[in-house]
Amino acid sequence: MNFVEEAVKELDRCVNELGLPGVQIGSNVNQINLSDPTFEPIWEKANELGCCIFVHPWEMMGKPDMEKYWLPWLVGMPGETSRAICSLIFGNVLERYQNIKWCFAHAGGSFPATIGRIEHGWKVRPDLCAIDCKRNPTEYCGQFWIDSITHDEDMLKKCISLVGEDKICLGSDYPFPLGELEFGHYPGKLIENSSLKSELKRKLLWDNAMSFLGLDETNFF
């Protein structure tokens, strides 16, 4: 990402030569937000290709200030994902490149829990928040995907309410310990053991990911 021209070429190669649905990127690039104009050529190419982009947090902001208790992973990572989403919303990237299919790790990080605060800031301080984005941030909920890694059924239901039952894909966070692999768990166990209806469980476990990736069952059977 920090070599934009090369990134554009690689994106084209990944989709057109390798046949990949898309790519995975970090939540920032050397602490530069994804909304920075530097990255416009990448978004233009991704929009042209109609490809998927999965955003996973890294290089957590504030990490040197909270090393103890694994707080960069417990606090910083969710904040990083929200940082990426908010940057793309407020920087008008989601508005201008609507052919890109975005998905954000860890159920959108802290974004679902703070969308009220984000919307309020957009309303009361448009001089700071609405410089480039003229639409209410809540209007973008449902225009991108998030994964299902919440570790909490109530929060999963909150996410379903926020982005819609068609916009949450099964997440694993493999091979990291904050995924669903520890203590006898496995990817999808929270969903399978939840009180959600069977049809919705299937969407979360299978159908929504196929929709995000632009695939169907014929690609596997």
C-alpha positions in Angstrom: 0.0 0.0 0.0 2.9 2.4 0.6 4.0 1.9 -3.0 0.7 2.9 -4.7 1.7 2.3 -8.3 2.9 -1.2 -7.5 -0.2 -1.9 -5.4 -2.4 -1.0 -8.3 -0.5 -3.4 -10.6 -0.7 -6.2 -7.9 -4.4 -5.6 -7.4 -5.0 -6.0 -11.1 -2.8 -9.2 -11.2 -4.6 -10.7 -8.2 -8.0 -10.3 -9.7 -7.4 -10.7 -13.4 -4.5 -13.2 -13.5 -4.9 -15.2 -10.3 -8.7 -15.1 -10.2 -8.9 -13.9 -6.6 -12.1 -12.2 -5.4 -10.0 -9.4 -3.8 -7.4 -8.6 -1.2 -6.8 -8.1 2.5 -5.2 -4.8 3.8 -4.5 -3.2 7.1 -6.4 -0.5 9.0 -3.8 2.1 8.3 -0.6 2.4 6.2 2.3 3.5 8.3 -0.2 5.3 10.5 -1.7 7.1 7.5 -5.5 6.8 7.3 -7.1 4.9 4.4 -8.9 8.1 3.4 -5.7 9.8 2.5 -5.7 11.0 -1.2 -2.5 9.1 -1.7 -4.4 5.9 -2.0 -7.0 7.1 -4.5 -5.5 5.2 -7.4 -5.9 1.9 -5.5 -9.5 2.6 -4.8 -10.1 3.6 -8.4 -8.6 0.3 -9.6 -10.5 -1.7 -6.9 -13.7 0.0 -8.0 -13.1 -0.7 -11.6 -12.5 -4.4 -10.8 -15.5 -4.6 -8.4 -13.3 -6.5 -6.0 -13.5 -7.4 -2.3 -11.3 -5.7 0.3 -11.0 -7.2 3.7 -9.7 -4.8 6.3 -7.9 -6.3 9.4 -6.4 -4.0 12.1 -2.7 -3.7 12.7 -0.1 -1.2 14.0 -2.5 -0.3 16.7 -2.5 3.4 17.6 -1.4 4.0 21.2 0.3 0.7 21.5 3.4 2.0 23.3 1.2 3.7 25.9 -0.7 0.6 27.0 1.5 -2.5 26.6 0.5 -4.1 29.9 -2.4 -6.5 30.1 -2.4 -7.1 26.3 -4.4 -3.9 25.9 -3.2 -3.2 22.3 -5.1 -6.3 21.3 -8.1 -5.8 23.6 -8.6 -2.1 23.1 -6.3 -0.9 20.3 -7.4 -3.5 17.7 -11.2 -2.7 17.9 -10.3 1.0 17.8 -8.2 0.5 14.7 -11.1 -1.2 12.8 -13.4 1.7 13.7 -10.7 4.1 12.7 -10.6 2.4 9.2 -14.4 2.5 8.8 -14.8 6.1 10.0 -11.9 7.2 7.8 -13.5 5.6 4.7 -16.9 7.1 5.6 -15.8 10.6 6.6 -13.2 10.7 3.7 -16.1 10.0 1.3 -14.4 6.9 0.0 -17.4 4.6 0.5 -19.5 7.2 -1.3 -17.3 7.6 -4.3 -16.3 4.0 -4.8 -19.5 2.1 -4.4 -18.4 -0.8 -6.6 -15.9 -1.9 -3.9 -17.1 -4.7 -1.6 -15.7 -3.9 1.9 -15.6 -6.2 4.9 -14.1 -5.3 8.3 -12.7 -7.8 10.8 -13.8 -8.5 14.3 -17.4 -7.5 13.7 -16.3 -3.9 12.8 -14.3 -3.5 16.0 -15.6 -0.8 18.3 -17.7 0.8 15.4 -21.0 -0.9 16.2 -20.8 0.1 19.9 -19.9 3.7 19.1 -22.0 4.5 16.0 -24.3 6.7 18.2 -21.4 8.8 19.2 -20.1 8.9 15.6 -23.5 10.0 14.3 -23.8 12.6 17.1 -20.4 14.1 16.3 -21.3 14.4 12.6 -24.5 16.3 13.7 -23.1 18.6 16.3 -19.7 19.3 14.8 -20.1 19.3 11.0 -17.2 21.8 10.8 -15.0 18.9 12.0 -16.7 15.7 10.9 -18.8 16.6 7.8 -16.1 18.4 5.9 -16.2 15.8 3.1 -19.1 13.5 4.1 -22.5 15.0 3.7 -24.5 11.9 4.5 -25.3 10.7 8.0 -22.7 8.0 8.9 -25.5 5.6 9.9 -26.7 5.6 6.2 -23.6 3.6 5.4 -24.4 0.8 7.7 -25.5 -2.1 5.5 -23.4 -1.0 2.6 -20.4 -3.0 3.9 -19.8 -6.4 5.5 -18.4 -7.2 8.9 -17.3 -10.7 10.2 -19.0 -12.5 13.0 -16.2 -12.4 15.6 -18.0 -10.9 18.6 -17.6 -13.6 21.3 -21.0 -12.4 22.6 -24.4 -13.4 21.3 -26.0 -10.1 22.4 -23.4 -8.1 20.5 -23.8 -10.3 17.5 -27.6 -9.5 17.5 -26.7 -5.8 17.9 -24.5 -6.1 14.8 -27.3 -7.8 12.9 -29.6 -5.0 13.8 -27.0 -2.4 12.7 -25.8 -3.7 9.4 -28.4 -6.2 8.4 -28.6 -10.0 8.5 -27.1 -10.2 5.0 -24.0 -8.3 5.8 -22.3 -10.5 8.4 -19.9 -13.2 7.3 -18.5 -16.1 9.3 -15.2 -15.0 10.8 -12.4 -17.2 12.3 -9.5 -14.8 13.0 -7.4 -17.9 12.4 -4.8 -18.6 13.7 -4.9 -16.0 16.5 -6.0 -16.8 20.1 -8.7 -14.1 19.9 -10.5 -16.1 17.2 -12.9 -19.0 17.9 -10.3 -21.7 18.3 -9.5 -21.7 22.0 -11.1 -23.7 24.8 -12.8 -26.2 22.6 -14.4 -23.6 20.3 -14.3 -23.7 16.5 -15.3 -21.1 13.9 -19.0 -20.6 13.9 -19.7 -22.2 17.3 -21.2 -19.0 18.8 -23.6 -18.8 15.8 -24.5 -22.5 15.9 -25.2 -22.4 19.7 -27.1 -19.1 19.5 -30.9 -18.6 19.7 -31.0 -17.3 16.1 -33.3 -19.0 13.6 -31.8 -21.7 11.4 -32.2 -19.6 8.2 -30.3 -16.8 9.7 -27.6 -19.1 11.0 -27.1 -20.4 7.5 -26.7 -16.8 6.2 -24.1 -16.1 8.8 -22.2 -19.4 8.4 -22.2 -19.6 4.6 -24.5 -17.5 2.4 -23.3 -14.0 3.3 -19.6 -14.9 2.7 -20.5 -16.3 -0.7 -22.3 -13.1 -1.5 -19.4 -10.9 -0.4 -16.9 -13.0 -2.4 -19.2 -13.2 -5.4 -19.1 -17.0 -5.3 -21.7 -19.7 -5.1 -21.8 -23.4 -4.3 -20.7 -24.5 -7.8 -17.3 -23.1 -6.9 -16.9 -25.8 -4.3 -19.0 -28.8 -5.3 
